[in-house]
Amino acid sequence: MLLEEWRLQSSVFGGRRFAFFPALVFVLSLGFSVAALRFSTLTGAALADGMNFLSVFLGLGAGAAALSSSDALENVLGPTNFLVYSSRTLPLSRRRLFAYFVISDLLYYTALFLVPLGAGLAAAGGLEPRLLLMPVFFGAGAVVSSVFAVSSLRSPATPVSYGTTGRTIEDVSLVSLGRAAGGILKPVFSMGVIAGLFVGLTSYFPVAQVFLRNPSLSFSALAGVTSLSVYNWLNRFDDPEDYAYLPVSRSQLVEAKQNAYLLVAGPLTLVFLLPFLAVSRPSSWILSLVTAASTITLTAGAASLITGLKPNSRLYDSAVFLKYLGLNSLFVVPLLALSVFYTPQLLVVVVGLSGVTAAAGVLAARRARQ
């Protein structure tokens, strides 16, 4: 099972690049820990508790990914099978296989994530005894997600009728997202994590509290970054090759994914933006909505242009990720800076930059469809 996990992931991301992934995790953990201990009100103990909390979510993700919930197994991996399913064809105990699976995942992801994360914090501020509980929390999360994944595999799929006149590809993407385990809660949770990170940074990092001068405008500038997960989820349950037998061009498919993203990301962003609007000046409400719409449009274009229809794998390529990050930052960083120093005199500047951002998103979206 350890070899199986390595072969699966190294074949997707490349053996050498994937082998260096723990080093990247260590560098990121070290950098964040040093910054937190020096420039925030967080203590080493609080960071250790945060690592344990993060371990639970890593376990939830690892368990579901390795077992593969029904939507991923059927729509993404196709006929691929795993050793954990050997009880279907071989005289092996399901309980024994499941126990081996949990143990192998615990060992694999401990080396991949937990050790680099803990080592980064330990190198920055010394070893916290509670860091030793990270494998325990990870294992608990993996068991819980595995149980739910197995349950989803046993549940019969609900048939969906697309009507006699057929549905657009946008509708197919939305229906696939709704039918998946967790449904719309998946992008809601993903966006919620990033929104929570924004609140955490502004709460515990004094230097980041400048964004609270106009919180709705600051968060609206990050709306596109927050909603990227929506584009990832909409491309999670099918593959471009699935449409090869239909009279649908790649341009139409890309456009459909862009439209589906806007249909989901727009309302979700508004929901997460409402609490920030509530604590902001009414005079900035419309401006915040305009800024959020522009960054969402930018993400629709940038994500489809740079990652195409496979963002879930291509964003793990460091070169691709840096291209996306650079294009996004080119517009988002100035908008964030303006949110800090915003005054009514800068209204025209913010509106103009939002317009340029939206125009760049539209041009990128058109280029992606070519």
Stockholm file with secondary structure:
# STOCKHOLM 1.0

chainA/1-370         MLLEEWRLQSSVFGGRRFAFFPALVFVLSLGFSVAALRFSTLTGAALADGMNFLSVFLGLGAGAAALSSSDALENVLGPTNFLVYSSRTLPLSRRRLFAYFVISDLLYYTALFLVPLGAGLAAAGGLEPRLLLMPVFFGAGAVVSSVFAVSSLRSPATPVSYGTTGRTIEDVSLVSLGRAAGGILKPVFSMGVIAGLFVGLTSYFPVAQVFLRNPSLSFSALAGVTSLSVYNWLNRFDDPEDYAYLPVSRSQLVEAKQNAYLLVAGPLTLVFLLPFLAVSRPSSWILSLVTAASTITLTAGAASLITGLKPNSRLYDSAVFLKYLGLNSLFVVPLLALSVFYTPQLLVVVVGLSGVTAAAGVLAARRARQ
#=GR chainA/1-370 SS CHHHHHHHHHHHHCHHHHHTHHHHHHHHHHHHHHHHHHHSSCCHHHHHHHHHHHHHHHHHHHHHHHHCCHHHHHHTSTTCCCGGGGGGTSSCCHHHHHHHHHHHHHHHHIIIIIHHHHHHHHHHHCCCGGGGGHHHHHHHHHHHHHHHHHHHHHSCCCCCCCCTTCCCHHHHHHHHHHHSTTTTHHHHHHHHHHHHHHHHHHHHCGGGGGGGGSHHHHHHHTHHHHHHHHHHHHTSSCCGGGGTTSSCCHHHHHHHHHHHHHHHHHHHHHHHHHHHHHTSCGGGHHHHHHHHHHHHHHHHHHHHHHHTTCHHHHTTSHHHHHHHHHHHHHHHHHHHHHHHSCCGGGHHHHHHHHHHHHHHHHHHHHHHTC
#=GC SS_cons         CHHHHHHHHHHHHCHHHHHTHHHHHHHHHHHHHHHHHHHSSCCHHHHHHHHHHHHHHHHHHHHHHHHCCHHHHHHTSTTCCCGGGGGGTSSCCHHHHHHHHHHHHHHHHIIIIIHHHHHHHHHHHCCCGGGGGHHHHHHHHHHHHHHHHHHHHHSCCCCCCCCTTCCCHHHHHHHHHHHSTTTTHHHHHHHHHHHHHHHHHHHHCGGGGGGGGSHHHHHHHTHHHHHHHHHHHHTSSCCGGGGTTSSCCHHHHHHHHHHHHHHHHHHHHHHHHHHHHHTSCGGGHHHHHHHHHHHHHHHHHHHHHHHTTCHHHHTTSHHHHHHHHHHHHHHHHHHHHHHHSCCGGGHHHHHHHHHHHHHHHHHHHHHHTC
//
